[in-house]
Amino acid sequence: MSIQERLLRLRNLMKEKEIDIYIVPTADFHQTEYVGEYFKARKYITNFSGSAGTAVITLDEAKLWVDGRYFIQAAEQIAGTTVEMMKMNEPGVPTIEKYLADTLKDGGNIGFDGRVVSMGRGISYEKTAAKKGGKIICDCDLIGEIWQERPALSKEPAWILDGKYAGETAESKLSRIREYMKSNHAAVHILTTLDDICWTLNMRGNDIEFFPLVLSYAMITQNEVYLYIDGCKLDAEMKAKLVKDGVRIRHYDEIYEDVKTIEKESPVLVDPDRLNYALYRNIPDEVEKVEKRNPEILFKAVKNPVEIENIRSAQLKDSAAHVRFMKWIKENAGKIPITEMSAAEKLEEFRREMEHYLRPSFEPISAYGEHCALMHYAPSKETDAELKEGSVFLTDTGAGFYEGSTDITRTYALGEIPDIMKEHFTLTLMGHMGLANARFLYGCTGVNLDMMARKPLWDRGLDFKCGTGHGVGYLLSIHEPPADFHWQQYARQTAVLEEGMILTDEPGIYIEGSHGIRLENEILVRKGEKNEYGQFMYFEMLTFIPMDLDAVKAEMLPQETRIQLNDYHKAVYEKVSPYLNEDEKEWLKKYTRAI
C-alpha cells in the first residue's frame, strides 16, 4: 500500500470520527526517543524513518516536521508521497503549535493517540482546540486501524544488571527518589520513561533494537513500588529479586486503571515532558499534580564511581577495536571490495572479540562520500556504496558492554582526498579539541560552551544544524538528558554540567551531495581547581582513537590545537597499545606521531 493510499484511509477514518487534524509523533507509550517496530506509526504514514519528527495530517494536507539532522534524509524519503517537509527552526517555517492554531477551523477537532503524546504536548493541543471552540479526541489509534500486519509488541526477556556494574542498589536509588518526593510534597510518583525505570530497578531488556530497555511503567509511593510489565519477560529468579527489592508486579496495561484510584490526599509527581497524556487524563481531577522533572534523570546522568571506572574500561576496549578497524580500512579500502555495510560488519567483528561485549548501542552509521552529509544515514542493500580512494568514510557507531555504552565517530581519508575535505576535517578537529580542552566555572551549561566547538566554523561562515553533543546513558539510552551542548535549540532541556556526567563532543561539517565530516569522543565532567573565582571544571577524555592525520592540513592548526592533538595522540598510544600486537603497535605509532 502506497503512502497516498494510507493517507486516504486515514482521512476516511478522520471524517468518521469528526477529526480535522490528526497528529502522529515519533514515540511509544513511554516517550522513548528510539522506538520498537510496533510503534513506528509516523514512519508508516510518511515513509520517513528518522528517529525524530512529527506528522500532522489534515483532510487536505500532510506535513512532516523534522530538525536539521534530517533535512536531507527526509526530503529523499518523502519524495512523491504528497507529504511536505517542514524544516524546524528555519526562517518562515511555523512551529507545529502555530500551524495548528492557523489551520484548525472554528469548531474543529484535533485527534491523536493519547498514549504516544506527552502530557505537556497534549495540554497544548487541548488549549489550541479550545480556542477554536473544538476539542481533542485522544482515545483512538487511527494508524493502528489501517496498519495491516502491524508488528507485535516485544516479548523479549528482561534481566538484572549486577551490582558490580550498576554501582548502586535499587534500594538505595528508591531511597533517593523518595527523599526527592518528600521534599516536593508528593505521595505518588508515576514513571513511564523506560530508561528511568530500568535505572531505578537495575533492570535491562531487549524490547527496543540496540537499546537494552524494557516496556514497562512504574508507580512509586513511600512504601511500595508497582512495576507494570508483561509477566512473560520475567523468569522466577528475576521475579524473586524484584520482590526482594519491594516491587509488586502488575500487568503492563493495568496502570491506566490503577491511576484512577489515586486518593485525593496523595499529590502525584509528574513530568509533563515524559508522562503520556492518556495517563495524565486518568489521574482524578481532584488529585494535586506536582509538575517536576523526573528526579531519576539527573540521578542517572551523574555516574557513580563504579560506573565511571567501568566506562573507562569499556572505552579502552572499544578504542582498541576501533584502532584495529582503522588500520584495516586504511590498508584495504580501494584494494579489496569493501562497502558501507561490510565495513560496519568488520567493525562489529572487532568489537565481538572484546570481553563483555553485548551489542551495538545504536544503529550504526557507516557512510561513504556524499552519504556522509546525511547526519543519520544508515546503509541499506539499495544504498550500500563501495568504498573507493579519493573521498572520506564516516563511521558513527557505539558498543554496549556490561561496563557501559560507547558512542564514537571517526572520519577517514581513503587515499588522497580533495583539499576542501582536508580543510573541513581540520576545522572540525579544531572545534572538537576546543571543546574537549575547555576550562570553565561550575554553573555553566552546554549552552555556554557550545561556541567553543563552533567558533572555527563560524569564523568561516560555516555551521552544522544539530547539537554538538549529548549525555550518554549507562547501558540505557545513548542520548541521555539533561545535559547537552547546543547554542540555542535545546537550551530549555539542558542542565548545569555536574561532575560525573558523560557527554559526547561531536562537531561536524555536512556538504550536501559531496561529503561530511564528524569527529566524536566521549568526555567526562571533572572538578578542577577551586580558588577565589569559584570552582573550575574540565573534561577528561574517555575515547582514545587516532584522528586521521592523512586528513589534517597541519598548516591550518593553531599552535594550541597542535599541542592538544599531539598530547591526545600520545595518550592514545600509551593507553591502547597494551591491547595490540606488535604489528598493530607499529602502525599506531605512525598515526599518533607528533605533528
C-alpha positions as semicolon CSV with decimal commas, in nm:
position;residue;x (nm);y (nm);z (nm)
1;M;0,000;0,000;0,000
2;S;0,144;0,338;-0,102
3;I;0,174;0,634;0,132
4;Q;-0,101;0,809;-0,066
5;E;-0,334;0,511;-0,011
6;R;-0,255;0,506;0,360
7;L;-0,326;0,877;0,388
8;L;-0,657;0,829;0,207
9;R;-0,763;0,556;0,451
10;L;-0,654;0,769;0,745
11;R;-0,857;1,065;0,619
12;N;-1,164;0,848;0,578
13;L;-1,133;0,745;0,943
14;M;-1,078;1,107;1,044
15;K;-1,406;1,202;0,876
16;E;-1,588;0,919;1,053
17;K;-1,464;1,034;1,391
18;E;-1,502;1,406;1,315
19;I;-1,129;1,473;1,345
20;D;-0,998;1,765;1,140
21;I;-0,628;1,733;1,223
22;Y;-0,454;1,414;1,329
23;I;-0,108;1,418;1,490
24;V;0,139;1,129;1,467
25;P;0,460;1,180;1,672
26;T;0,771;0,965;1,690
27;A;0,701;0,798;2,021
28;D;0,584;0,489;2,203
29;F;0,372;0,490;2,520
30;H;0,683;0,594;2,715
31;Q;0,815;0,896;2,518
32;T;1,118;0,690;2,414
33;E;1,349;0,851;2,157
34;Y;1,403;0,531;1,960
35;V;1,103;0,300;1,943
36;G;1,028;-0,064;1,869
37;E;0,877;-0,177;1,540
38;Y;0,522;-0,181;1,680
39;F;0,538;0,193;1,746
40;K;0,674;0,320;1,414
41;A;0,343;0,480;1,316
42;R;0,497;0,800;1,185
43;K;0,721;0,602;0,952
44;Y;0,419;0,401;0,835
45;I;0,221;0,711;0,739
46;T;0,505;0,924;0,589
47;N;0,785;0,681;0,488
48;F;1,036;0,889;0,689
49;S;1,244;0,656;0,909
50;G;1,444;0,903;1,120
51;S;1,442;0,893;1,500
52;A;1,267;1,229;1,542
53;G;0,983;1,403;1,363
54;T;0,610;1,469;1,386
55;A;0,348;1,420;1,116
56;V;0,041;1,642;1,110
57;I;-0,236;1,533;0,873
58;T;-0,539;1,737;0,780
59;L;-0,814;1,641;0,536
60;D;-0,619;1,824;0,264
61;E;-0,251;1,829;0,367
62;A;0,016;1,612;0,522
63;K;0,311;1,787;0,690
64;L;0,624;1,643;0,849
65;W;0,827;1,847;1,099
66;V;1,194;1,742;1,123
67;D;1,505;1,903;1,270
68;G;1,830;1,984;1,090
69;R;1,974;1,636;1,133
70;Y;1,718;1,501;0,890
71;F;1,653;1,765;0,623
72;I;1,835;1,570;0,351
73;Q;1,713;1,226;0,455
74;A;1,351;1,332;0,495
75;A;1,345;1,505;0,156
76;E;1,460;1,182;-0,009
77;Q;1,224;0,952;0,179
78;I;0,903;1,153;0,138
79;A;0,959;1,241;-0,229
80;G;0,647;1,155;-0,427
81;T;0,432;1,083;-0,119
82;T;0,239;1,419;-0,105
83;V;0,389;1,467;0,244
84;E;0,552;1,810;0,276
85;M;0,864;1,863;0,488
86;M;0,865;2,143;0,744
87;K;1,220;2,238;0,841
88;M;1,214;2,312;1,213
89;N;1,375;2,637;1,331
90;E;1,424;2,762;0,977
91;P;1,305;3,116;0,886
92;G;0,944;3,127;0,777
93;V;0,862;2,776;0,897
94;P;0,587;2,776;1,162
95;T;0,603;2,558;1,470
96;I;0,353;2,276;1,496
97;E;0,160;2,481;1,753
98;K;0,143;2,783;1,519
99;Y;0,036;2,565;1,227
100;L;-0,242;2,406;1,435
101;A;-0,365;2,745;1,551
102;D;-0,367;2,884;1,196
103;T;-0,512;2,575;1,027
104;L;-0,777;2,442;1,264
105;K;-1,119;2,569;1,163
106;D;-1,370;2,708;1,412
107;G;-1,529;2,418;1,596
108;G;-1,262;2,183;1,461
109;N;-1,121;1,885;1,650
110;I;-0,762;1,765;1,695
111;G;-0,701;1,392;1,722
112;F;-0,410;1,176;1,843
113;D;-0,339;0,859;2,039
114;G;-0,304;0,993;2,392
115;R;-0,062;0,717;2,485
116;V;0,207;0,840;2,244
117;V;0,176;1,213;2,317
118;S;0,332;1,368;2,626
119;M;0,124;1,536;2,892
120;G;0,273;1,875;2,809
121;R;0,206;1,842;2,436
122;G;-0,144;1,710;2,495
123;I;-0,235;2,005;2,716
124;S;-0,101;2,241;2,448
125;Y;-0,314;2,074;2,179
126;E;-0,612;2,086;2,415
127;K;-0,576;2,462;2,456
128;T;-0,543;2,515;2,081
129;A;-0,864;2,322;2,012
130;A;-1,049;2,502;2,291
131;K;-0,961;2,843;2,146
132;K;-1,136;2,739;1,824
133;G;-1,437;2,603;2,009
134;G;-1,335;2,246;1,934
135;K;-1,200;1,955;2,135
136;I;-0,933;1,689;2,131
137;I;-1,007;1,324;2,057
138;C;-0,727;1,122;2,212
139;D;-0,870;0,775;2,267
140;C;-0,811;0,648;1,914
141;D;-0,514;0,492;1,739
142;L;-0,615;0,558;1,380
143;I;-0,283;0,440;1,239
144;G;-0,334;0,109;1,417
145;E;-0,673;0,072;1,250
146;I;-0,528;0,097;0,898
147;W;-0,190;-0,071;0,963
148;Q;-0,214;-0,416;0,813
149;E;0,026;-0,676;0,956
150;R;0,147;-0,442;1,229
151;P;0,441;-0,596;1,421
152;A;0,357;-0,733;1,766
153;L;0,474;-0,585;2,094
154;S;0,805;-0,729;2,206
155;K;0,807;-1,034;2,433
156;E;1,185;-1,032;2,490
157;P;1,306;-1,128;2,841
158;A;1,429;-0,876;3,097
159;W;1,740;-0,918;3,310
160;I;1,907;-0,766;3,617
161;L;2,227;-0,561;3,586
162;D;2,466;-0,689;3,852
163;G;2,576;-0,452;4,127
164;K;2,939;-0,468;4,016
165;Y;2,827;-0,285;3,702
166;A;2,542;-0,071;3,839
167;G;2,736;0,052;4,142
168;E;2,423;0,122;4,347
169;T;2,137;-0,097;4,467
170;A;1,774;-0,045;4,371
171;E;1,701;0,007;4,741
172;S;1,947;0,298;4,755
173;K;1,806;0,454;4,439
174;L;1,449;0,426;4,566
175;S;1,554;0,590;4,892
176;R;1,693;0,890;4,699
177;I;1,379;0,913;4,486
178;R;1,155;0,905;4,794
179;E;1,356;1,183;4,957
180;Y;1,301;1,392;4,644
181;M;0,928;1,312;4,658
182;K;0,911;1,419;5,023
183;S;1,090;1,747;4,955
184;N;0,836;1,823;4,683
185;H;0,535;1,709;4,891
186;A;0,447;1,423;4,656
187;A;0,300;1,095;4,781
188;V;0,299;0,916;4,445
189;H;0,547;0,924;4,156
190;I;0,438;0,789;3,817
191;L;0,713;0,676;3,581
192;T;0,661;0,590;3,216
193;T;1,010;0,655;3,074
194;L;1,188;0,325;3,019
195;D;1,541;0,440;3,097
196;D;1,429;0,593;3,427
197;I;1,252;0,273;3,529
198;C;1,538;0,046;3,420
199;W;1,794;0,263;3,600
200;T;1,589;0,267;3,921
201;L;1,543;-0,111;3,938
202;N;1,880;-0,206;3,779
203;M;1,677;-0,380;3,510
204;R;1,761;-0,421;3,143
205;G;1,594;-0,594;2,849
206;N;1,563;-0,628;2,473
207;D;1,240;-0,456;2,375
208;I;1,394;-0,190;2,152
209;E;1,659;-0,275;1,894
210;F;2,005;-0,164;2,011
211;F;1,874;-0,023;2,342
212;P;1,855;-0,263;2,641
213;L;1,523;-0,128;2,769
214;V;1,206;-0,298;2,894
215;L;0,850;-0,192;2,807
216;S;0,709;-0,105;3,149
217;Y;0,552;0,155;3,373
218;A;0,613;0,215;3,743
219;M;0,437;0,382;4,031
220;I;0,637;0,465;4,344
221;T;0,494;0,555;4,683
222;Q;0,675;0,598;5,015
223;N;0,615;0,232;5,098
224;E;0,566;0,044;4,772
225;V;0,678;0,015;4,412
226;Y;0,444;-0,114;4,143
227;L;0,604;-0,239;3,821
228;Y;0,368;-0,275;3,525
229;I;0,517;-0,526;3,283
230;D;0,430;-0,824;3,067
231;G;0,494;-1,111;3,311
232;C;0,638;-1,335;3,040
233;K;0,951;-1,115;3,042
234;L;1,039;-1,219;3,399
235;D;1,179;-1,556;3,499
236;A;1,141;-1,689;3,852
237;E;1,483;-1,562;3,964
238;M;1,415;-1,209;3,842
239;K;1,069;-1,202;3,999
240;A;1,222;-1,305;4,331
241;K;1,486;-1,031;4,303
242;L;1,223;-0,766;4,232
243;V;1,002;-0,882;4,518
244;K;1,305;-0,870;4,748
245;D;1,351;-0,505;4,645
246;G;0,991;-0,434;4,747
247;V;0,846;-0,436;4,397
248;R;0,490;-0,551;4,333
249;I;0,440;-0,678;3,980
250;R;0,128;-0,582;3,785
251;H;0,022;-0,638;3,424
252;Y;0,154;-0,389;3,167
253;D;-0,178;-0,214;3,093
254;E;-0,321;-0,212;3,446
255;I;-0,164;0,123;3,529
256;Y;-0,430;0,305;3,327
257;E;-0,698;0,183;3,569
258;D;-0,480;0,197;3,880
259;V;-0,407;0,569;3,848
260;K;-0,784;0,633;3,857
261;T;-0,783;0,511;4,218
262;I;-0,520;0,755;4,349
263;E;-0,666;0,925;4,655
264;K;-0,732;1,297;4,675
265;E;-0,487;1,332;4,966
266;S;-0,199;1,185;4,760
267;P;-0,029;1,450;4,543
268;V;0,130;1,298;4,233
269;L;0,476;1,385;4,097
270;V;0,451;1,408;3,717
271;D;0,694;1,514;3,446
272;P;0,498;1,696;3,170
273;D;0,759;1,605;2,908
274;R;0,763;1,235;2,994
275;L;0,424;1,125;3,128
276;N;0,189;1,036;2,845
277;Y;-0,130;1,237;2,805
278;A;-0,365;0,938;2,840
279;L;-0,224;0,851;3,183
280;Y;-0,234;1,213;3,290
281;R;-0,602;1,236;3,198
282;N;-0,678;0,921;3,401
283;I;-0,550;1,076;3,725
284;P;-0,856;1,210;3,911
285;D;-0,904;1,583;3,865
286;E;-0,911;1,645;4,240
287;V;-0,563;1,495;4,289
288;E;-0,288;1,758;4,304
289;K;-0,028;1,725;4,027
290;V;0,324;1,825;4,126
291;E;0,490;1,911;3,795
292;K;0,864;1,846;3,819
293;R;1,128;1,683;3,605
294;N;1,171;1,316;3,695
295;P;1,444;1,305;3,964
296;E;1,588;0,990;3,804
297;I;1,701;1,198;3,506
298;L;1,969;1,387;3,697
299;F;2,044;1,096;3,930
300;K;2,139;0,865;3,644
301;A;2,316;1,138;3,444
302;V;2,573;1,177;3,724
303;K;2,758;0,847;3,709
304;N;2,874;0,686;4,033
305;P;3,241;0,587;4,088
306;V;3,180;0,223;3,992
307;E;3,009;0,322;3,669
308;I;3,289;0,566;3,583
309;E;3,561;0,307;3,629
310;N;3,360;0,057;3,426
311;I;3,309;0,311;3,148
312;R;3,681;0,387;3,133
313;S;3,738;0,015;3,082
314;A;3,467;-0,012;2,815
315;Q;3,610;0,285;2,627
316;L;3,960;0,137;2,618
317;K;3,830;-0,193;2,484
318;D;3,623;-0,015;2,222
319;S;3,912;0,215;2,131
320;A;4,132;-0,089;2,069
321;A;3,866;-0,241;1,844
322;H;3,846;0,087;1,654
323;V;4,222;0,110;1,609
324;R;4,222;-0,238;1,455
325;F;3,935;-0,132;1,230
326;M;4,107;0,193;1,131
327;K;4,420;0,000;1,035
328;W;4,214;-0,244;0,830
329;I;4,015;0,024;0,648
330;K;4,319;0,240;0,574
331;E;4,516;-0,055;0,438
332;N;4,239;-0,218;0,234
333;A;3,998;0,045;0,101
334;G;4,033;0,064;-0,274
335;K;4,233;-0,259;-0,284
336;I;3,967;-0,515;-0,194
337;P;3,587;-0,483;-0,230
338;I;3,452;-0,303;0,079
339;T;3,108;-0,148;0,106
340;E;2,944;0,063;0,376
341;M;2,765;-0,243;0,512
342;S;3,063;-0,477;0,502
343;A;3,277;-0,210;0,673
344;A;3,020;-0,186;0,954
345;E;3,022;-0,565;0,984
346;K;3,403;-0,566;1,010
347;L;3,397;-0,315;1,296
348;E;3,134;-0,527;1,468
349;E;3,363;-0,828;1,423
350;F;3,647;-0,648;1,604
351;R;3,411;-0,549;1,884
352;R;3,281;-0,901;1,934
353;E;3,636;-1,007;2,019
354;M;3,623;-0,786;2,330
355;E;3,522;-0,929;2,668
356;H;3,172;-0,848;2,794
357;Y;3,055;-0,706;2,460
358;L;2,677;-0,725;2,429
359;R;2,551;-0,540;2,121
360;P;2,570;-0,215;1,924
361;S;2,446;0,075;2,139
362;F;2,256;0,231;1,846
363;E;2,201;0,176;1,475
364;P;2,542;0,205;1,305
365;I;2,607;0,497;1,071
366;S;2,850;0,377;0,805
367;A;2,873;0,631;0,523
368;Y;3,094;0,692;0,222
369;G;3,130;1,008;0,012
370;E;2,810;1,208;-0,028
371;H;2,630;0,978;0,218
372;C;2,848;1,133;0,491
373;A;2,643;1,452;0,455
374;L;2,337;1,264;0,588
375;M;2,377;1,302;0,964
376;H;2,181;0,986;1,049
377;Y;2,239;0,779;0,738
378;A;2,212;0,401;0,772
379;P;2,316;0,195;0,470
380;S;2,074;-0,049;0,311
381;K;2,102;-0,300;0,029
382;E;1,971;-0,031;-0,206
383;T;2,219;0,239;-0,099
384;D;2,523;0,031;0,002
385;A;2,811;0,223;-0,160
386;E;3,154;0,077;-0,231
387;L;3,446;0,247;-0,056
388;K;3,697;0,386;-0,303
389;E;4,001;0,607;-0,277
390;G;3,952;0,979;-0,326
391;S;3,681;1,052;-0,068
392;V;3,601;1,009;0,301
393;F;3,439;0,734;0,505
394;L;3,245;0,822;0,820
395;T;3,168;0,568;1,091
396;D;2,943;0,671;1,383
397;T;2,881;0,367;1,597
398;G;2,858;0,253;1,956
399;A;2,909;-0,056;2,165
400;G;2,717;-0,183;2,463
401;F;2,938;-0,358;2,718
402;Y;2,841;-0,467;3,067
403;E;3,082;-0,187;3,162
404;G;2,874;0,075;2,982
405;S;2,789;0,222;2,644
406;T;3,012;0,395;2,391
407;D;2,940;0,642;2,111
408;I;3,227;0,717;1,872
409;T;3,263;0,884;1,534
410;R;3,564;0,896;1,309
411;T;3,602;1,020;0,954
412;Y;3,883;0,861;0,750
413;A;4,052;0,977;0,432
414;L;4,065;0,698;0,178
415;G;4,373;0,760;-0,032
416;E;4,438;1,119;-0,137
417;I;4,129;1,337;-0,088
418;P;4,041;1,685;-0,222
419;D;4,185;1,983;-0,041
420;I;3,839;2,111;0,062
421;M;3,774;1,788;0,251
422;K;4,103;1,828;0,437
423;E;4,013;2,187;0,524
424;H;3,674;2,079;0,659
425;F;3,832;1,792;0,852
426;T;4,084;2,028;1,008
427;L;3,819;2,283;1,105
428;T;3,612;2,008;1,264
429;L;3,919;1,887;1,451
430;M;3,987;2,240;1,577
431;G;3,632;2,266;1,709
432;H;3,645;1,923;1,868
433;M;3,971;1,996;2,051
434;G;3,849;2,341;2,153
435;L;3,553;2,196;2,341
436;A;3,733;1,890;2,476
437;N;4,001;2,110;2,637
438;A;3,763;2,370;2,780
439;R;3,812;2,501;3,133
440;F;3,503;2,660;3,283
441;L;3,343;2,767;3,609
442;Y;3,086;2,548;3,779
443;G;2,738;2,658;3,684
444;C;2,797;2,652;3,310
445;T;2,570;2,451;3,085
446;G;2,626;2,320;2,735
447;V;2,474;2,641;2,603
448;N;2,768;2,836;2,748
449;L;3,031;2,604;2,599
450;D;2,889;2,512;2,260
451;M;3,057;2,804;2,081
452;M;3,399;2,661;2,167
453;A;3,328;2,384;1,914
454;R;3,159;2,605;1,655
455;K;3,397;2,903;1,654
456;P;3,640;2,770;1,388
457;L;3,339;2,709;1,164
458;W;3,152;3,030;1,244
459;D;3,467;3,231;1,175
460;R;3,443;3,100;0,818
461;G;3,066;3,127;0,774
462;L;3,003;2,756;0,833
463;D;2,782;2,568;1,080
464;F;2,612;2,234;1,145
465;K;2,238;2,204;1,206
466;C;2,243;1,984;1,514
467;G;2,376;1,978;1,866
468;T;2,746;1,943;1,938
469;G;2,700;1,672;2,197
470;H;2,463;1,483;2,426
471;G;2,464;1,291;2,750
472;V;2,530;0,917;2,732
473;G;2,344;0,654;2,935
474;Y;2,498;0,352;3,107
475;L;2,354;0,063;2,906
476;L;2,038;0,269;2,862
477;S;1,953;0,536;2,604
478;I;2,253;0,656;2,407
479;H;2,108;1,011;2,407
480;E;2,057;1,087;2,773
481;P;1,924;1,416;2,913
482;P;1,951;1,661;3,077
483;A;2,300;1,782;2,974
484;D;2,399;1,857;2,616
485;F;2,593;2,103;2,402
486;H;2,380;2,328;2,185
487;W;2,394;2,702;2,137
488;Q;2,019;2,754;2,106
489;Q;1,781;2,484;2,001
490;Y;1,771;2,264;2,310
491;A;1,852;2,525;2,573
492;R;1,535;2,459;2,771
493;Q;1,632;2,095;2,822
494;T;1,988;2,141;2,932
495;A;2,136;2,136;3,282
496;V;2,438;2,255;3,475
497;L;2,738;2,037;3,396
498;E;2,796;1,828;3,709
499;E;3,100;1,620;3,796
500;G;3,038;1,264;3,682
501;M;2,831;1,349;3,375
502;I;2,941;1,189;3,048
503;L;2,875;1,368;2,720
504;T;2,983;1,349;2,359
505;D;3,187;1,611;2,174
506;E;3,095;1,578;1,806
507;P;3,111;1,885;1,581
508;G;3,091;1,835;1,205
509;I;3,053;1,981;0,859
510;Y;2,797;1,846;0,611
511;I;2,808;1,939;0,243
512;E;2,506;1,800;0,060
513;G;2,594;1,596;-0,247
514;S;2,965;1,593;-0,166
515;H;3,088;1,487;0,178
516;G;3,054;1,513;0,553
517;I;3,296;1,523;0,845
518;R;3,225;1,435;1,208
519;L;3,468;1,362;1,493
520;E;3,326;1,235;1,821
521;N;3,472;1,137;2,156
522;E;3,307;1,087;2,492
523;I;3,418;1,319;2,771
524;L;3,371;1,308;3,149
525;V;3,296;1,621;3,354
526;R;3,553;1,664;3,632
527;K;3,624;1,915;3,908
528;G;3,943;2,113;3,872
529;E;4,096;2,395;4,073
530;K;3,888;2,587;4,326
531;N;4,004;2,941;4,404
532;E;3,873;3,289;4,479
533;Y;3,688;3,289;4,144
534;G;3,497;2,970;4,216
535;Q;3,507;2,601;4,128
536;F;3,668;2,538;3,792
537;M;3,571;2,234;3,585
538;Y;3,727;2,045;3,298
539;F;3,670;1,740;3,077
540;E;3,853;1,409;3,096
541;M;3,884;1,237;2,758
542;L;3,742;0,886;2,760
543;T;3,781;0,784;2,395
544;F;4,128;0,705;2,258
545;I;4,132;0,659;1,880
546;P;4,361;0,849;1,641
547;M;4,233;1,146;1,446
548;D;4,326;1,060;1,088
549;L;4,644;1,259;1,023
550;D;4,607;1,185;0,650
551;A;4,312;1,426;0,652
552;V;4,474;1,707;0,854
553;K;4,611;2,028;0,700
554;A;4,875;2,088;0,964
555;E;4,944;2,443;0,846
556;M;4,586;2,541;0,939
557;L;4,621;2,430;1,301
558;P;4,679;2,698;1,564
559;Q;4,974;2,615;1,789
560;E;4,739;2,548;2,081
561;T;4,538;2,291;1,881
562;R;4,858;2,130;1,753
563;I;4,977;2,079;2,112
564;Q;4,636;1,942;2,215
565;L;4,631;1,697;1,924
566;N;4,985;1,576;1,992
567;D;4,909;1,530;2,362
568;Y;4,594;1,339;2,275
569;H;4,775;1,110;2,034
570;K;5,046;1,043;2,291
571;A;4,773;0,933;2,534
572;V;4,610;0,720;2,262
573;Y;4,930;0,524;2,212
574;E;5,003;0,484;2,583
575;K;4,652;0,363;2,670
576;V;4,563;0,148;2,367
577;S;4,895;-0,011;2,267
578;P;4,883;-0,268;2,554
579;Y;4,575;-0,418;2,382
580;L;4,754;-0,457;2,045
581;N;5,002;-0,695;1,886
582;E;5,344;-0,575;1,763
583;D;5,233;-0,511;1,405
584;E;4,934;-0,305;1,527
585;K;5,156;-0,111;1,769
586;E;5,393;-0,013;1,488
587;W;5,102;0,102;1,276
588;L;4,957;0,302;1,568
589;K;5,291;0,481;1,617
590;K;5,259;0,624;1,266
591;Y;4,906;0,753;1,322
592;T;4,981;0,900;1,665
593;R;5,306;1,073;1,563
594;A;5,358;1,431;1,672
595;I;5,299;1,693;1,405
